Amino acid sequence: MTLVGLEGAFGGVSREVVWWALERVGVDGWLVGVIQSMYVRVTIAVGVVGEGSAEFWVGVGVRRGL
């Protein structure tokens, strides 16, 4: 539920700021750690009309979609 609320607000913000904000509003450190673990070595690919790009590293924002 936390990530759903953060997607719109933190789409282009440094993840370090997201971690800080979560701690600032009182989210327990262990839960912040769980959320951070989902963002280790994140890569994405872009698909347009059946063609996909090579994967590339993304270092800002939060996950969306599949």
N, CA, C and O atoms as a GROMACS GRO file, in nm:
protein
  264
    1MET      N    1   0.081  -0.118   0.000
    1MET     CA    2   0.000   0.000   0.000
    1MET      C    3   0.087   0.125   0.000
    1MET      O    4   0.047   0.228  -0.054
    2THR      N    5   0.202   0.116   0.059
    2THR     CA    6   0.291   0.232   0.062
    2THR      C    7   0.334   0.270  -0.077
    2THR      O    8   0.333   0.388  -0.112
    3LEU      N    9   0.373   0.171  -0.159
    3LEU     CA   10   0.422   0.201  -0.293
    3LEU      C   11   0.314   0.261  -0.381
    3LEU      O   12   0.343   0.347  -0.465
    4VAL      N   13   0.190   0.218  -0.365
    4VAL     CA   14   0.082   0.274  -0.445
    4VAL      C   15   0.073   0.424  -0.422
    4VAL      O   16   0.057   0.500  -0.517
    5GLY      N   17   0.082   0.468  -0.298
    5GLY     CA   18   0.076   0.610  -0.266
    5GLY      C   19   0.197   0.687  -0.313
    5GLY      O   20   0.188   0.806  -0.340
    6LEU      N   21   0.310   0.621  -0.325
    6LEU     CA   22   0.433   0.689  -0.363
    6LEU      C   23   0.451   0.700  -0.514
    6LEU      O   24   0.527   0.786  -0.560
    7GLU      N   25   0.385   0.616  -0.592
    7GLU     CA   26   0.409   0.615  -0.736
    7GLU      C   27   0.386   0.751  -0.800
    7GLU      O   28   0.471   0.798  -0.876
    8GLY      N   29   0.276   0.814  -0.771
    8GLY     CA   30   0.247   0.944  -0.832
    8GLY      C   31   0.336   1.054  -0.777
    8GLY      O   32   0.379   1.142  -0.850
    9ALA      N   33   0.363   1.048  -0.649
    9ALA     CA   34   0.439   1.154  -0.584
    9ALA      C   35   0.589   1.146  -0.610
    9ALA      O   36   0.656   1.248  -0.613
   10PHE      N   37   0.641   1.026  -0.627
   10PHE     CA   38   0.786   1.008  -0.633
   10PHE      C   39   0.835   0.944  -0.762
   10PHE      O   40   0.942   0.883  -0.761
   11GLY      N   41   0.762   0.957  -0.871
   11GLY     CA   42   0.801   0.893  -0.997
   11GLY      C   43   0.936   0.934  -1.049
   11GLY      O   44   1.006   0.850  -1.107
   12GLY      N   45   0.978   1.058  -1.031
   12GLY     CA   46   1.106   1.104  -1.083
   12GLY      C   47   1.202   1.150  -0.977
   12GLY      O   48   1.300   1.218  -1.007
   13VAL      N   49   1.177   1.114  -0.853
   13VAL     CA   50   1.260   1.158  -0.741
   13VAL      C   51   1.364   1.050  -0.710
   13VAL      O   52   1.338   0.931  -0.726
   14SER      N   53   1.480   1.093  -0.666
   14SER     CA   54   1.584   1.000  -0.624
   14SER      C   55   1.530   0.904  -0.519
   14SER      O   56   1.456   0.944  -0.429
   15ARG      N   57   1.566   0.779  -0.531
   15ARG     CA   58   1.520   0.681  -0.433
   15ARG      C   59   1.569   0.713  -0.293
   15ARG      O   60   1.502   0.681  -0.196
   16GLU      N   61   1.685   0.775  -0.282
   16GLU     CA   62   1.735   0.814  -0.150
   16GLU      C   63   1.637   0.907  -0.081
   16GLU      O   64   1.618   0.900   0.041
   17VAL      N   65   1.574   0.995  -0.158
   17VAL     CA   66   1.474   1.086  -0.101
   17VAL      C   67   1.351   1.007  -0.058
   17VAL      O   68   1.291   1.038   0.045
   18VAL      N   69   1.313   0.907  -0.135
   18VAL     CA   70   1.198   0.823  -0.097
   18VAL      C   71   1.227   0.752   0.034
   18VAL      O   72   1.142   0.749   0.122
   19TRP      N   73   1.347   0.694   0.048
   19TRP     CA   74   1.380   0.623   0.173
   19TRP      C   75   1.376   0.721   0.290
   19TRP      O   76   1.323   0.688   0.396
   20TRP      N   77   1.432   0.838   0.272
   20TRP     CA   78   1.433   0.940   0.377
   20TRP      C   79   1.289   0.976   0.416
   20TRP      O   80   1.257   0.986   0.534
   21ALA      N   81   1.204   0.997   0.315
   21ALA     CA   82   1.065   1.037   0.341
   21ALA      C   83   0.990   0.928   0.417
   21ALA      O   84   0.912   0.958   0.508
   22LEU      N   85   1.012   0.803   0.380
   22LEU     CA   86   0.946   0.693   0.450
   22LEU      C   87   0.986   0.692   0.598
   22LEU      O   88   0.902   0.676   0.686
   23GLU      N   89   1.115   0.708   0.624
   23GLU     CA   90   1.162   0.709   0.762
   23GLU      C   91   1.110   0.832   0.836
   23GLU      O   92   1.075   0.825   0.954
   24ARG      N   93   1.105   0.944   0.767
   24ARG     CA   94   1.059   1.070   0.826
   24ARG      C   95   0.913   1.062   0.874
   24ARG      O   96   0.878   1.119   0.977
   25VAL      N   97   0.829   0.990   0.798
   25VAL     CA   98   0.688   0.978   0.838
   25VAL      C   99   0.664   0.862   0.934
   25VAL      O  100   0.550   0.835   0.971
   26GLY      N  101   0.771   0.794   0.975
   26GLY     CA  102   0.759   0.694   1.078
   26GLY      C  103   0.748   0.550   1.034
   26GLY      O  104   0.713   0.464   1.115
   27VAL      N  105   0.777   0.520   0.908
   27VAL     CA  106   0.776   0.381   0.863
   27VAL      C  107   0.895   0.310   0.929
   27VAL      O  108   1.007   0.360   0.926
   28ASP      N  109   0.868   0.194   0.988
   28ASP     CA  110   0.974   0.120   1.057
   28ASP      C  111   1.090   0.090   0.964
   28ASP      O  112   1.071   0.063   0.845
   29GLY      N  113   1.212   0.094   1.018
   29GLY     CA  114   1.333   0.072   0.940
   29GLY      C  115   1.334  -0.062   0.868
   29GLY      O  116   1.381  -0.069   0.754
   30TRP      N  117   1.282  -0.168   0.932
   30TRP     CA  118   1.281  -0.299   0.866
   30TRP      C  119   1.194  -0.297   0.742
   30TRP      O  120   1.226  -0.362   0.642
   31LEU      N  121   1.082  -0.223   0.746
   31LEU     CA  122   0.994  -0.217   0.631
   31LEU      C  123   1.056  -0.133   0.519
   31LEU      O  124   1.041  -0.166   0.401
   32VAL      N  125   1.126  -0.027   0.554
   32VAL     CA  126   1.198   0.052   0.454
   32VAL      C  127   1.301  -0.038   0.386
   32VAL      O  128   1.319  -0.032   0.265
   33GLY      N  129   1.368  -0.121   0.465
   33GLY     CA  130   1.466  -0.216   0.409
   33GLY      C  131   1.403  -0.315   0.312
   33GLY      O  132   1.462  -0.348   0.210
   34VAL      N  133   1.283  -0.363   0.344
   34VAL     CA  134   1.212  -0.456   0.255
   34VAL      C  135   1.181  -0.386   0.123
   34VAL      O  136   1.202  -0.443   0.016
   35ILE      N  137   1.132  -0.263   0.130
   35ILE     CA  138   1.100  -0.187   0.009
   35ILE      C  139   1.226  -0.161  -0.071
   35ILE      O  140   1.225  -0.175  -0.194
   36GLN      N  141   1.335  -0.123  -0.004
   36GLN     CA  142   1.462  -0.098  -0.073
   36GLN      C  143   1.510  -0.222  -0.146
   36GLN      O  144   1.568  -0.211  -0.255
   37SER      N  145   1.489  -0.339  -0.089
   37SER     CA  146   1.538  -0.462  -0.151
   37SER      C  147   1.473  -0.488  -0.288
   37SER      O  148   1.529  -0.562  -0.369
   38MET      N  149   1.358  -0.428  -0.313
   38MET     CA  150   1.292  -0.446  -0.443
   38MET      C  151   1.356  -0.359  -0.551
   38MET      O  152   1.319  -0.368  -0.668
   39TYR      N  153   1.450  -0.273  -0.513
   39TYR     CA  154   1.510  -0.179  -0.607
   39TYR      C  155   1.659  -0.202  -0.629
   39TYR      O  156   1.729  -0.113  -0.676
   40VAL      N  157   1.707  -0.320  -0.597
   40VAL     CA  158   1.848  -0.355  -0.617
   40VAL      C  159   1.866  -0.398  -0.762
   40VAL      O  160   1.801  -0.492  -0.808
   41ARG      N  161   1.954  -0.330  -0.836
   41ARG     CA  162   1.987  -0.364  -0.975
   41ARG      C  163   1.863  -0.373  -1.065
   41ARG      O  164   1.845  -0.472  -1.136
   42VAL      N  165   1.779  -0.271  -1.063
   42VAL     CA  166   1.658  -0.268  -1.144
   42VAL      C  167   1.692  -0.231  -1.288
   42VAL      O  168   1.761  -0.132  -1.313
   43THR      N  169   1.643  -0.312  -1.382
   43THR     CA  170   1.658  -0.280  -1.524
   43THR      C  171   1.520  -0.286  -1.588
   43THR      O  172   1.430  -0.357  -1.540
   44ILE      N  173   1.503  -0.212  -1.697
   44ILE     CA  174   1.378  -0.215  -1.771
   44ILE      C  175   1.408  -0.221  -1.920
   44ILE      O  176   1.521  -0.198  -1.963
   45ALA      N  177   1.305  -0.252  -1.997
   45ALA     CA  178   1.312  -0.247  -2.143
   45ALA      C  179   1.184  -0.178  -2.190
   45ALA      O  180   1.081  -0.186  -2.122
   46VAL      N  181   1.191  -0.113  -2.302
   46VAL     CA  182   1.077  -0.041  -2.356
   46VAL      C  183   1.028  -0.114  -2.480
   46VAL      O  184   1.108  -0.150  -2.567
   47GLY      N  185   0.898  -0.136  -2.489
   47GLY     CA  186   0.840  -0.202  -2.605
   47GLY      C  187   0.750  -0.107  -2.683
   47GLY      O  188   0.666  -0.039  -2.625
   48VAL      N  189   0.768  -0.103  -2.815
   48VAL     CA  190   0.685  -0.020  -2.902
   48VAL      C  191   0.647  -0.103  -3.024
   48VAL      O  192   0.734  -0.149  -3.098
   49VAL      N  193   0.519  -0.123  -3.044
   49VAL     CA  194   0.464  -0.197  -3.158
   49VAL      C  195   0.538  -0.330  -3.179
   49VAL      O  196   0.587  -0.359  -3.288
   50GLY      N  197   0.544  -0.409  -3.074
   50GLY     CA  198   0.602  -0.542  -3.085
   50GLY      C  199   0.754  -0.548  -3.082
   50GLY      O  200   0.810  -0.657  -3.077
   51GLU      N  201   0.822  -0.436  -3.086
   51GLU     CA  202   0.968  -0.432  -3.081
   51GLU      C  203   1.011  -0.392  -2.941
   51GLU      O  204   0.955  -0.299  -2.882
   52GLY      N  205   1.111  -0.460  -2.888
   52GLY     CA  206   1.160  -0.428  -2.755
   52GLY      C  207   1.302  -0.375  -2.759
   52GLY      O  208   1.382  -0.417  -2.842
   53SER      N  209   1.332  -0.285  -2.669
   53SER     CA  210   1.467  -0.231  -2.659
   53SER      C  211   1.554  -0.325  -2.575
   53SER      O  212   1.504  -0.419  -2.514
   54ALA      N  213   1.681  -0.298  -2.574
   54ALA     CA  214   1.770  -0.367  -2.482
   54ALA      C  215   1.738  -0.319  -2.341
   54ALA      O  216   1.689  -0.207  -2.323
   55GLU      N  217   1.766  -0.402  -2.242
   55GLU     CA  218   1.742  -0.361  -2.104
   55GLU      C  219   1.842  -0.253  -2.066
   55GLU      O  220   1.956  -0.252  -2.113
   56PHE      N  221   1.797  -0.162  -1.979
   56PHE     CA  222   1.887  -0.060  -1.926
   56PHE      C  223   1.856  -0.033  -1.781
   56PHE      O  224   1.744  -0.056  -1.735
   57TRP      N  225   1.955   0.016  -1.709
   57TRP     CA  226   1.947   0.040  -1.565
   57TRP      C  227   1.867   0.167  -1.538
   57TRP      O  228   1.880   0.267  -1.609
   58VAL      N  229   1.784   0.162  -1.433
   58VAL     CA  230   1.706   0.278  -1.392
   58VAL      C  231   1.736   0.304  -1.245
   58VAL      O  232   1.723   0.215  -1.161
   59GLY      N  233   1.776   0.428  -1.214
   59GLY     CA  234   1.814   0.459  -1.077
   59GLY      C  235   1.724   0.557  -1.005
   59GLY      O  236   1.752   0.592  -0.891
   60VAL      N  237   1.615   0.601  -1.068
   60VAL     CA  238   1.522   0.692  -1.000
   60VAL      C  239   1.380   0.642  -1.018
   60VAL      O  240   1.352   0.560  -1.106
   61GLY      N  241   1.291   0.691  -0.935
   61GLY     CA  242   1.150   0.657  -0.945
   61GLY      C  243   1.116   0.526  -0.879
   61GLY      O  244   1.203   0.455  -0.829
   62VAL      N  245   0.988   0.495  -0.880
   62VAL     CA  246   0.941   0.369  -0.823
   62VAL      C  247   0.878   0.283  -0.931
   62VAL      O  248   0.839   0.333  -1.037
   63ARG      N  249   0.869   0.155  -0.905
   63ARG     CA  250   0.817   0.061  -1.005
   63ARG      C  251   0.671   0.087  -1.035
   63ARG      O  252   0.594   0.128  -0.948
   64ARG      N  253   0.635   0.061  -1.160
   64ARG     CA  254   0.496   0.071  -1.205
   64ARG      C  255   0.466  -0.042  -1.300
   64ARG      O  256   0.557  -0.094  -1.365
   65GLY      N  257   0.342  -0.080  -1.310
   65GLY     CA  258   0.304  -0.182  -1.407
   65GLY      C  259   0.353  -0.320  -1.372
   65GLY      O  260   0.369  -0.354  -1.254
   66LEU      N  261   0.376  -0.401  -1.475
   66LEU     CA  262   0.412  -0.541  -1.455
   66LEU      C  263   0.549  -0.557  -1.406
   66LEU      O  264   0.594  -0.670  -1.384
   0.00000   0.00000   0.00000
